[in-house]
Amino acid sequence: MYQYCSNSVDQFDAVYNRAGATPYPVVDIEPPYVNAPHYKGQQDQELRERNYATFLRGGAGINIGHEKWWPFGVTGLFDGGPGWLDILGQPPQQCARHAWTLFDAFVRDTTWKPDDGKFLKTGLGTGDDRAASGCSSSAAIVYFPTRREVTVDTTTIVRGEKIRLRWYDPTKGSYTVISDSEPRNPSRLIPYPPGDHEDGFGDWVLVVEGI
């Protein structure tokens, strides 16, 4: 997949669902680089969206780059300037680390697949605001780019006796508990977290698992 557009979920699904593509690993080989001018004023959120959309929808890899990295200090196209060794602690790279920590914990499950609408009942959205959702037999995760009303069907998670629901902050890698333990519910309304992150965006990740 090689495309600099903002509709991350639509873009990934269009490639993944092509005839003959599903049996093969699909990789986002060229997302916009950090510091490149493609995302204007909301780059950090858009980079998070691209990352979550790729893996929650079934992707096998992504090429997360930085305009300070690939020239290695040499002036060039979209030159990020000097200091390419000093960027690991900056927000885009830290947000990617938080995302991959979550993927390692849940998406590595061999039963993981894109959600086909059975788990996320309301709150999908469209275009650049479309949520990225995926699930396994033991958990489901949804990345929401913007604030909205959310309803999920937790009966789709078949492992475990009860269900735990949490919000994951994609900018800090921390959890906020919605419910530590509750019965399965086919129409569970989820209150969206109040306020925005320090960067001014209100994207959050819903994590629901059987326990």
ChimeraX commands (.cxc) that place a marker at each C-alpha (Angstrom):
marker #1 position 0.00,0.00,0.00 radius 0.5
marker #1 position 1.48,3.32,-1.07 radius 0.5
marker #1 position -0.76,6.34,-0.65 radius 0.5
marker #1 position -0.58,9.72,1.12 radius 0.5
marker #1 position -4.27,10.07,1.95 radius 0.5
marker #1 position -6.01,10.66,5.27 radius 0.5
marker #1 position -8.83,8.09,4.96 radius 0.5
marker #1 position -6.68,5.44,6.59 radius 0.5
marker #1 position -9.26,2.70,7.19 radius 0.5
marker #1 position -10.92,3.04,3.79 radius 0.5
marker #1 position -7.53,3.00,2.11 radius 0.5
marker #1 position -6.31,-0.10,3.90 radius 0.5
marker #1 position -9.56,-2.03,3.40 radius 0.5
marker #1 position -9.57,-1.20,-0.32 radius 0.5
marker #1 position -6.18,-2.87,-0.72 radius 0.5
marker #1 position -6.71,-5.73,1.73 radius 0.5
marker #1 position -10.03,-6.76,0.18 radius 0.5
marker #1 position -8.83,-6.86,-3.41 radius 0.5
marker #1 position -9.28,-10.18,-5.15 radius 0.5
marker #1 position -6.30,-12.36,-4.31 radius 0.5
marker #1 position -4.84,-10.03,-1.68 radius 0.5
marker #1 position -6.31,-11.54,1.48 radius 0.5
marker #1 position -4.03,-14.65,1.66 radius 0.5
marker #1 position -0.93,-12.44,1.56 radius 0.5
marker #1 position 0.60,-10.04,4.12 radius 0.5
marker #1 position -0.45,-6.46,3.32 radius 0.5
marker #1 position 2.06,-3.77,4.33 radius 0.5
marker #1 position 1.67,0.01,4.45 radius 0.5
marker #1 position 4.97,0.68,2.76 radius 0.5
marker #1 position 4.78,4.47,2.38 radius 0.5
marker #1 position 2.71,6.40,4.91 radius 0.5
marker #1 position 3.57,10.11,5.16 radius 0.5
marker #1 position 6.76,10.64,7.12 radius 0.5
marker #1 position 6.97,12.64,10.31 radius 0.5
marker #1 position 7.80,16.28,9.41 radius 0.5
marker #1 position 6.58,15.81,5.82 radius 0.5
marker #1 position 3.93,18.40,4.81 radius 0.5
marker #1 position 1.10,16.00,3.93 radius 0.5
marker #1 position -1.00,16.22,7.11 radius 0.5
marker #1 position -0.81,19.95,7.83 radius 0.5
marker #1 position -1.81,20.92,11.38 radius 0.5
marker #1 position -3.02,17.55,12.66 radius 0.5
marker #1 position -0.07,15.39,11.75 radius 0.5
marker #1 position 0.40,13.62,15.10 radius 0.5
marker #1 position -3.21,12.44,15.20 radius 0.5
marker #1 position -3.17,11.40,11.54 radius 0.5
marker #1 position 0.01,9.39,12.06 radius 0.5
marker #1 position -1.61,7.62,15.01 radius 0.5
marker #1 position -4.69,6.91,12.90 radius 0.5
marker #1 position -2.61,5.44,10.08 radius 0.5
marker #1 position -0.74,3.17,12.48 radius 0.5
marker #1 position -3.83,1.85,14.28 radius 0.5
marker #1 position -5.84,1.47,11.06 radius 0.5
marker #1 position -3.16,-0.69,9.47 radius 0.5
marker #1 position -2.81,-3.22,12.27 radius 0.5
marker #1 position -6.34,-3.32,13.65 radius 0.5
marker #1 position -7.66,-4.01,10.15 radius 0.5
marker #1 position -5.28,-6.92,9.58 radius 0.5
marker #1 position -2.05,-5.39,8.25 radius 0.5
marker #1 position 1.30,-7.14,8.62 radius 0.5
marker #1 position 3.59,-4.12,8.74 radius 0.5
marker #1 position 4.07,-0.39,8.35 radius 0.5
marker #1 position 7.01,1.79,7.35 radius 0.5
marker #1 position 7.01,4.50,10.02 radius 0.5
marker #1 position 9.63,7.05,9.02 radius 0.5
marker #1 position 10.85,10.49,9.94 radius 0.5
marker #1 position 12.21,13.20,7.68 radius 0.5
marker #1 position 15.23,13.46,9.98 radius 0.5
marker #1 position 15.92,9.74,9.62 radius 0.5
marker #1 position 16.04,8.81,5.99 radius 0.5
marker #1 position 18.48,11.56,4.82 radius 0.5
marker #1 position 20.77,10.80,7.83 radius 0.5
marker #1 position 21.60,14.46,8.14 radius 0.5
marker #1 position 22.11,15.07,4.42 radius 0.5
marker #1 position 20.09,17.90,2.90 radius 0.5
marker #1 position 17.40,16.53,0.59 radius 0.5
marker #1 position 13.71,16.39,-0.27 radius 0.5
marker #1 position 11.61,17.31,2.80 radius 0.5
marker #1 position 14.85,17.59,4.76 radius 0.5
marker #1 position 14.10,17.31,8.46 radius 0.5
marker #1 position 17.27,19.06,9.49 radius 0.5
marker #1 position 20.04,17.96,11.87 radius 0.5
marker #1 position 19.61,15.89,15.00 radius 0.5
marker #1 position 18.32,12.62,13.56 radius 0.5
marker #1 position 19.73,10.69,16.54 radius 0.5
marker #1 position 17.74,12.78,19.02 radius 0.5
marker #1 position 14.14,12.15,17.97 radius 0.5
marker #1 position 13.18,8.89,19.66 radius 0.5
marker #1 position 11.71,10.74,22.64 radius 0.5
marker #1 position 9.47,13.01,20.54 radius 0.5
marker #1 position 5.67,12.50,20.47 radius 0.5
marker #1 position 5.24,10.74,17.09 radius 0.5
marker #1 position 7.81,8.07,17.90 radius 0.5
marker #1 position 6.47,7.64,21.45 radius 0.5
marker #1 position 2.90,7.31,20.13 radius 0.5
marker #1 position 4.09,4.58,17.74 radius 0.5
marker #1 position 5.74,2.80,20.67 radius 0.5
marker #1 position 2.48,2.93,22.66 radius 0.5
marker #1 position 0.55,1.56,19.69 radius 0.5
marker #1 position 2.91,-1.36,19.16 radius 0.5
marker #1 position 2.85,-2.20,22.87 radius 0.5
marker #1 position -0.92,-2.61,22.53 radius 0.5
marker #1 position -0.61,-4.61,19.30 radius 0.5
marker #1 position 1.90,-6.98,20.88 radius 0.5
marker #1 position -0.50,-7.63,23.75 radius 0.5
marker #1 position -3.63,-8.27,21.67 radius 0.5
marker #1 position -3.27,-8.28,17.89 radius 0.5
marker #1 position -0.68,-11.07,17.84 radius 0.5
marker #1 position -3.55,-13.45,18.66 radius 0.5
marker #1 position -3.89,-15.80,15.67 radius 0.5
marker #1 position -7.69,-15.37,15.70 radius 0.5
marker #1 position -7.37,-11.59,15.17 radius 0.5
marker #1 position -9.38,-10.20,12.23 radius 0.5
marker #1 position -10.98,-6.95,11.06 radius 0.5
marker #1 position -14.30,-6.26,12.76 radius 0.5
marker #1 position -17.10,-6.73,10.23 radius 0.5
marker #1 position -19.64,-4.70,12.19 radius 0.5
marker #1 position -20.57,-7.36,14.70 radius 0.5
marker #1 position -18.64,-5.75,17.58 radius 0.5
marker #1 position -18.84,-1.99,16.94 radius 0.5
marker #1 position -22.55,-1.23,16.58 radius 0.5
marker #1 position -22.56,2.60,16.61 radius 0.5
marker #1 position -19.73,5.09,16.24 radius 0.5
marker #1 position -18.08,3.81,13.06 radius 0.5
marker #1 position -17.97,7.17,11.25 radius 0.5
marker #1 position -16.91,7.75,7.64 radius 0.5
marker #1 position -13.92,8.93,5.65 radius 0.5
marker #1 position -11.11,10.43,7.71 radius 0.5
marker #1 position -13.28,10.05,10.84 radius 0.5
marker #1 position -13.91,6.33,10.35 radius 0.5
marker #1 position -12.99,4.20,13.37 radius 0.5
marker #1 position -10.51,1.34,12.96 radius 0.5
marker #1 position -11.81,-1.80,14.65 radius 0.5
marker #1 position -10.60,-5.37,14.96 radius 0.5
marker #1 position -11.23,-8.34,17.22 radius 0.5
marker #1 position -10.28,-11.85,18.24 radius 0.5
marker #1 position -12.09,-14.50,20.23 radius 0.5
marker #1 position -10.75,-12.94,23.44 radius 0.5
marker #1 position -10.62,-9.16,22.81 radius 0.5
marker #1 position -11.66,-6.25,20.61 radius 0.5
marker #1 position -9.95,-2.91,20.00 radius 0.5
marker #1 position -11.30,0.23,18.32 radius 0.5
marker #1 position -9.35,3.39,17.47 radius 0.5
marker #1 position -11.63,6.45,17.34 radius 0.5
marker #1 position -10.13,9.48,15.56 radius 0.5
marker #1 position -12.71,11.87,17.05 radius 0.5
marker #1 position -15.30,12.09,19.81 radius 0.5
marker #1 position -18.65,10.26,19.25 radius 0.5
marker #1 position -21.34,8.03,20.76 radius 0.5
marker #1 position -20.16,4.43,21.04 radius 0.5
marker #1 position -22.10,1.18,21.40 radius 0.5
marker #1 position -20.50,-2.27,21.23 radius 0.5
marker #1 position -21.65,-5.89,21.40 radius 0.5
marker #1 position -19.46,-7.60,23.98 radius 0.5
marker #1 position -21.14,-10.97,23.40 radius 0.5
marker #1 position -18.84,-11.35,20.37 radius 0.5
marker #1 position -15.93,-11.97,22.79 radius 0.5
marker #1 position -16.34,-15.64,23.66 radius 0.5
marker #1 position -13.34,-16.32,25.91 radius 0.5
marker #1 position -13.52,-15.56,29.62 radius 0.5
marker #1 position -16.36,-15.50,32.10 radius 0.5
marker #1 position -16.68,-11.69,32.30 radius 0.5
marker #1 position -15.72,-8.64,30.26 radius 0.5
marker #1 position -13.27,-5.84,31.12 radius 0.5
marker #1 position -13.55,-2.48,29.36 radius 0.5
marker #1 position -10.86,0.23,29.27 radius 0.5
marker #1 position -9.87,3.34,27.33 radius 0.5
marker #1 position -6.26,3.49,26.14 radius 0.5
marker #1 position -4.60,6.88,25.73 radius 0.5
marker #1 position -2.63,6.65,22.45 radius 0.5
marker #1 position -0.45,9.62,23.44 radius 0.5
marker #1 position 0.64,8.26,26.84 radius 0.5
marker #1 position 0.17,4.50,26.68 radius 0.5
marker #1 position -1.99,4.51,29.81 radius 0.5
marker #1 position -5.37,2.95,30.60 radius 0.5
marker #1 position -8.54,4.38,32.14 radius 0.5
marker #1 position -10.89,1.69,33.46 radius 0.5
marker #1 position -14.51,1.77,32.31 radius 0.5
marker #1 position -15.46,-1.48,34.04 radius 0.5
marker #1 position -13.15,-4.03,35.69 radius 0.5
marker #1 position -15.65,-6.84,35.30 radius 0.5
marker #1 position -19.19,-7.13,33.97 radius 0.5
marker #1 position -21.47,-9.57,32.12 radius 0.5
marker #1 position -21.60,-9.62,28.34 radius 0.5
marker #1 position -23.98,-7.11,26.78 radius 0.5
marker #1 position -25.16,-6.99,23.14 radius 0.5
marker #1 position -25.72,-3.20,23.33 radius 0.5
marker #1 position -23.13,-1.77,25.72 radius 0.5
marker #1 position -23.13,2.05,25.57 radius 0.5
marker #1 position -19.61,3.40,26.25 radius 0.5
marker #1 position -19.16,6.97,27.56 radius 0.5
marker #1 position -16.43,8.75,25.60 radius 0.5
marker #1 position -13.54,10.19,27.66 radius 0.5
marker #1 position -13.89,13.91,28.45 radius 0.5
marker #1 position -11.37,16.46,27.20 radius 0.5
marker #1 position -8.57,16.26,24.66 radius 0.5
marker #1 position -4.93,15.22,24.84 radius 0.5
marker #1 position -2.16,17.75,25.33 radius 0.5
marker #1 position -1.80,18.02,21.55 radius 0.5
marker #1 position -5.44,19.15,21.27 radius 0.5
marker #1 position -6.93,16.00,19.71 radius 0.5
marker #1 position -9.59,13.68,21.10 radius 0.5
marker #1 position -8.61,10.31,19.61 radius 0.5
marker #1 position -8.87,7.34,22.00 radius 0.5
marker #1 position -8.60,3.55,21.81 radius 0.5
marker #1 position -11.29,1.30,23.28 radius 0.5
marker #1 position -9.96,-2.02,24.61 radius 0.5
marker #1 position -12.47,-4.75,25.56 radius 0.5
marker #1 position -11.35,-8.20,26.67 radius 0.5
marker #1 position -12.64,-11.39,28.21 radius 0.5
marker #1 position -11.35,-12.17,31.69 radius 0.5
marker link #1:1,2 radius 0.2
marker link #1:2,3 radius 0.2
marker link #1:3,4 radius 0.2
marker link #1:4,5 radius 0.2
marker link #1:5,6 radius 0.2
marker link #1:6,7 radius 0.2
marker link #1:7,8 radius 0.2
marker link #1:8,9 radius 0.2
marker link #1:9,10 radius 0.2
marker link #1:10,11 radius 0.2
marker link #1:11,12 radius 0.2
marker link #1:12,13 radius 0.2
marker link #1:13,14 radius 0.2
marker link #1:14,15 radius 0.2
marker link #1:15,16 radius 0.2
marker link #1:16,17 radius 0.2
marker link #1:17,18 radius 0.2
marker link #1:18,19 radius 0.2
marker link #1:19,20 radius 0.2
marker link #1:20,21 radius 0.2
marker link #1:21,22 radius 0.2
marker link #1:22,23 radius 0.2
marker link #1:23,24 radius 0.2
marker link #1:24,25 radius 0.2
marker link #1:25,26 radius 0.2
marker link #1:26,27 radius 0.2
marker link #1:27,28 radius 0.2
marker link #1:28,29 radius 0.2
marker link #1:29,30 radius 0.2
marker link #1:30,31 radius 0.2
marker link #1:31,32 radius 0.2
marker link #1:32,33 radius 0.2
marker link #1:33,34 radius 0.2
marker link #1:34,35 radius 0.2
marker link #1:35,36 radius 0.2
marker link #1:36,37 radius 0.2
marker link #1:37,38 radius 0.2
marker link #1:38,39 radius 0.2
marker link #1:39,40 radius 0.2
marker link #1:40,41 radius 0.2
marker link #1:41,42 radius 0.2
marker link #1:42,43 radius 0.2
marker link #1:43,44 radius 0.2
marker link #1:44,45 radius 0.2
marker link #1:45,46 radius 0.2
marker link #1:46,47 radius 0.2
marker link #1:47,48 radius 0.2
marker link #1:48,49 radius 0.2
marker link #1:49,50 radius 0.2
marker link #1:50,51 radius 0.2
marker link #1:51,52 radius 0.2
marker link #1:52,53 radius 0.2
marker link #1:53,54 radius 0.2
marker link #1:54,55 radius 0.2
marker link #1:55,56 radius 0.2
marker link #1:56,57 radius 0.2
marker link #1:57,58 radius 0.2
marker link #1:58,59 radius 0.2
marker link #1:59,60 radius 0.2
marker link #1:60,61 radius 0.2
marker link #1:61,62 radius 0.2
marker link #1:62,63 radius 0.2
marker link #1:63,64 radius 0.2
marker link #1:64,65 radius 0.2
marker link #1:65,66 radius 0.2
marker link #1:66,67 radius 0.2
marker link #1:67,68 radius 0.2
marker link #1:68,69 radius 0.2
marker link #1:69,70 radius 0.2
marker link #1:70,71 radius 0.2
marker link #1:71,72 radius 0.2
marker link #1:72,73 radius 0.2
marker link #1:73,74 radius 0.2
marker link #1:74,75 radius 0.2
marker link #1:75,76 radius 0.2
marker link #1:76,77 radius 0.2
marker link #1:77,78 radius 0.2
marker link #1:78,79 radius 0.2
marker link #1:79,80 radius 0.2
marker link #1:80,81 radius 0.2
marker link #1:81,82 radius 0.2
marker link #1:82,83 radius 0.2
marker link #1:83,84 radius 0.2
marker link #1:84,85 radius 0.2
marker link #1:85,86 radius 0.2
marker link #1:86,87 radius 0.2
marker link #1:87,88 radius 0.2
marker link #1:88,89 radius 0.2
marker link #1:89,90 radius 0.2
marker link #1:90,91 radius 0.2
marker link #1:91,92 radius 0.2
marker link #1:92,93 radius 0.2
marker link #1:93,94 radius 0.2
marker link #1:94,95 radius 0.2
marker link #1:95,96 radius 0.2
marker link #1:96,97 radius 0.2
marker link #1:97,98 radius 0.2
marker link #1:98,99 radius 0.2
marker link #1:99,100 radius 0.2
marker link #1:100,101 radius 0.2
marker link #1:101,102 radius 0.2
marker link #1:102,103 radius 0.2
marker link #1:103,104 radius 0.2
marker link #1:104,105 radius 0.2
marker link #1:105,106 radius 0.2
marker link #1:106,107 radius 0.2
marker link #1:107,108 radius 0.2
marker link #1:108,109 radius 0.2
marker link #1:109,110 radius 0.2
marker link #1:110,111 radius 0.2
marker link #1:111,112 radius 0.2
marker link #1:112,113 radius 0.2
marker link #1:113,114 radius 0.2
marker link #1:114,115 radius 0.2
marker link #1:115,116 radius 0.2
marker link #1:116,117 radius 0.2
marker link #1:117,118 radius 0.2
marker link #1:118,119 radius 0.2
marker link #1:119,120 radius 0.2
marker link #1:120,121 radius 0.2
marker link #1:121,122 radius 0.2
marker link #1:122,123 radius 0.2
marker link #1:123,124 radius 0.2
marker link #1:124,125 radius 0.2
marker link #1:125,126 radius 0.2
marker link #1:126,127 radius 0.2
marker link #1:127,128 radius 0.2
marker link #1:128,129 radius 0.2
marker link #1:129,130 radius 0.2
marker link #1:130,131 radius 0.2
marker link #1:131,132 radius 0.2
marker link #1:132,133 radius 0.2
marker link #1:133,134 radius 0.2
marker link #1:134,135 radius 0.2
marker link #1:135,136 radius 0.2
marker link #1:136,137 radius 0.2
marker link #1:137,138 radius 0.2
marker link #1:138,139 radius 0.2
marker link #1:139,140 radius 0.2
marker link #1:140,141 radius 0.2
marker link #1:141,142 radius 0.2
marker link #1:142,143 radius 0.2
marker link #1:143,144 radius 0.2
marker link #1:144,145 radius 0.2
marker link #1:145,146 radius 0.2
marker link #1:146,147 radius 0.2
marker link #1:147,148 radius 0.2
marker link #1:148,149 radius 0.2
marker link #1:149,150 radius 0.2
marker link #1:150,151 radius 0.2
marker link #1:151,152 radius 0.2
marker link #1:152,153 radius 0.2
marker link #1:153,154 radius 0.2
marker link #1:154,155 radius 0.2
marker link #1:155,156 radius 0.2
marker link #1:156,157 radius 0.2
marker link #1:157,158 radius 0.2
marker link #1:158,159 radius 0.2
marker link #1:159,160 radius 0.2
marker link #1:160,161 radius 0.2
marker link #1:161,162 radius 0.2
marker link #1:162,163 radius 0.2
marker link #1:163,164 radius 0.2
marker link #1:164,165 radius 0.2
marker link #1:165,166 radius 0.2
marker link #1:166,167 radius 0.2
marker link #1:167,168 radius 0.2
marker link #1:168,169 radius 0.2
marker link #1:169,170 radius 0.2
marker link #1:170,171 radius 0.2
marker link #1:171,172 radius 0.2
marker link #1:172,173 radius 0.2
marker link #1:173,174 radius 0.2
marker link #1:174,175 radius 0.2
marker link #1:175,176 radius 0.2
marker link #1:176,177 radius 0.2
marker link #1:177,178 radius 0.2
marker link #1:178,179 radius 0.2
marker link #1:179,180 radius 0.2
marker link #1:180,181 radius 0.2
marker link #1:181,182 radius 0.2
marker link #1:182,183 radius 0.2
marker link #1:183,184 radius 0.2
marker link #1:184,185 radius 0.2
marker link #1:185,186 radius 0.2
marker link #1:186,187 radius 0.2
marker link #1:187,188 radius 0.2
marker link #1:188,189 radius 0.2
marker link #1:189,190 radius 0.2
marker link #1:190,191 radius 0.2
marker link #1:191,192 radius 0.2
marker link #1:192,193 radius 0.2
marker link #1:193,194 radius 0.2
marker link #1:194,195 radius 0.2
marker link #1:195,196 radius 0.2
marker link #1:196,197 radius 0.2
marker link #1:197,198 radius 0.2
marker link #1:198,199 radius 0.2
marker link #1:199,200 radius 0.2
marker link #1:200,201 radius 0.2
marker link #1:201,202 radius 0.2
marker link #1:202,203 radius 0.2
marker link #1:203,204 radius 0.2
marker link #1:204,205 radius 0.2
marker link #1:205,206 radius 0.2
marker link #1:206,207 radius 0.2
marker link #1:207,208 radius 0.2
marker link #1:208,209 radius 0.2
marker link #1:209,210 radius 0.2
marker link #1:210,211 radius 0.2
view
